[in-house]
Amino acid sequence: MKKFLSKIMFATVAIISATGFTSCNNADDPIVPEQAAAQEKPDKSNAVPAYGVVLSDNILDMYDVMLVLHSGDQSKEVVLTKANAQSQENIDAKNIRYQYFYTEVNGRQGVGYVEAKVTPKANIKTTLASMPEEALTMVYGSGPTKAVYENGKFMGEIDKQLITVRSHILPSKMLLEDNGAMVYDSCAKVIVAALSQK
């Protein structure tokens, strides 16, 4: 019984102490900055469909990747390169993941659907033959996102909801033929399916 009571006392003292510390604030500190920060946040009810893509650097080394973005009657072709990525981060010691986000097409807000085109580079055989014989980790993916506009201007970061895939394959396997097609061509078709968005 004594142990039980002492536990209750300890819990009560802890609660009172925490309350005491949280209630000790300077009455001169205004609460206004928090309210102002809340007002500066974009109104998500103005969100429009946007689009994001993720590609690992080895994909960009082996393939030319182009997107055709559509919004209503507008369309625009965009070539994805390492230089025009909006952000990048290390996946592991050997790979960098590049991210691309699109919120409008030729000034028209929102992205309705996307067609991807993935073409092996002219030197893909040489590139694959020169790689060490260890599994390539290829990362790719896409997803619909939301972009928030206020007064016709894009506000802040878009919600990122990208679905990514990791595939592992030996460079020598990509140089083989399978059912009348080169494996690297088959990989390109898989990437096209992952990046296209209806």
ZIURTA-V229356 format. One record per run of one state. SS is the DSSP state (A for helix, B for strand, O for the rest). FROM is the first residue (numbers start at 1). LEN is the number of residues. If there is no record, write none. Layout:
SS,FROM,LEN  SS,FROM,LEN
This chain:
O,1,1  A,2,22  O,24,8  A,32,9  O,41,3  A,44,3  B,47,10  A,57,6  B,63,9  O,72,2  B,74,7  O,81,6  B,87,4  O,91,5  B,96,7  O,103,1  B,104,2  O,106,2  B,108,2  O,110,3  B,113,8  O,121,3  A,124,7  O,131,4  B,135,16  O,151,2  B,153,2  O,155,4  B,159,1  O,160,3  B,163,8  A,171,4  O,175,2  B,177,2  O,179,2  B,181,2  A,183,13  O,196,1  B,197,1  O,198,1
